[in-house]
């Protein structure tokens, strides 16, 4: 692809919003584009590939600084081992697993609250009592 893209075309091809593309330019993750004779930004294949890379890494939840490091590693052309990339991916996987554990605990809490609910009135609602931090009081 040797053709030049407008920012709108780049946004469409990558699924990124125009404002996001401009933000990535501002923080140096995406190189400043050239300009057309009319002063409009013009992007090329390098911008498209780099933005797709950033987008995919962000979809997987990598923080911007980690994406910056992954980009730097991806642009090296040597036979160095990929242990740094593996370390970054393993760190992200641990974070995802921790979030999953938190969500499972949340799920169990909500299930427990729903099972305790007597489906009575708002005044007697065990779920609302739990939100208030009030233990249910029998006979009151």
N, C-alpha and C positions, 0 to 999 in steps of 0.2 A: 504494500500500500504506500505509494509515493505521493498520494494526493494530500492536499491540505484540507483540514477540517475547521469548521467554525466551532465556537464554544458550545453552541446548541447541538451540533452534530456529535461532538465529543460526549456531551451529556447523554444523548440518546443512545449512543453505542455502548456506553459504560454503565448506564443506570445511575449515574451521579447527577446531582443537581448542579446547576451552574454556580450557585453560591458556594458549594462544596469545592468545586474545581478552583474557584478563585481563592478560597481559603487555603487549599493545598499549595497554590502558587505563593501565597503570602508567607507561609511558614517554611517554604523551601523544599517541600516534598515533591513538587512538580515544577520543572524548569519553566522559567518565564517563556511564554511563546513569542514567536515572531509577530510582526504586524503587517497587515495588508497595506496597500497604497492608501486606502481609506482610513487606516488607523485601527482596524479591527484585529482582535487576536486571531492568530492562525496556528493551528496545531498540526502535528504530523504523527507518523506511526509511533515514534518513540514516546510521545505524550500518551497516545492511546494505550500502548502496552504497559507503560508505567502506571497509568491510572487504573487499568484493569487489575494489576498486581495489588495496588493499594486497596482497591475496593474489595477484592477477595480476602485479603488479610484482615481488613476491618470487619467483614461479614463473619469471620471466625473469631472476632472479639479481641484481636491483638491491639494493644494500645499504640498510639501514634509513634511513640519513641521506639517501640519494638519494631514497628513497620519500617521505620527509618533504618534501623539496623539490618533488617531483612533485605531491604532494597540495596543497601551498600554491599551486603554479602552476595546478593544475586547478580550484581554488576561486576563482580570480580571474575576474572578469567584465569583461574589457576586450578591446580589439582589438589588444593587444600581440602582436608576432610570437612565434612559438613556438621561437625559436632556442635558448633555454636548454634546453627539452625535447629538441630535436634534439641538442644537445651532450651531454646526459646519455645519450641513447640511443646516440649514436656512440661514446662512451666505453665503454659496456657491450658494444657490438659488437666493439670492439678487444680487450677482455678475453676475450670468447668465442672470437674468432679465435686469440688467443694460447694459450688452453687447448686448442683443437683442434690447433694445431701441436704442442703438448707431447704430446698423446695420440697423434698420428701418429708422433712420434719414439719414444714408448714402444712403439707397435705394431711399428715397424720393428726395434727392439731385441729384442723378444720373438720375432719371426719369425726373426731372425738366430740367436738362441740355440737355438731349436727346430731349425733347419736344421743347426746345428753338433753337436747332440746325436747321439751314436752309438747311442742306445737300448740301452746296455750295462748296466752295474751302477751302483749308487749311488757306489761308490768311483771310478768312471771318468766320472761324470756331468759333462758340460761346463757344464750350467746351474748346478749347485751350485758348480762351480769359479768361475764368473763371479760368483756371489753372495759368494763368499769373497774375490774379488779376485785369484784365482790364475790365471795364464795356464796353459793346458794344457802339460804337459811331455811331449814325445814319448819313448817308450821307458822311462818311469819308472813 
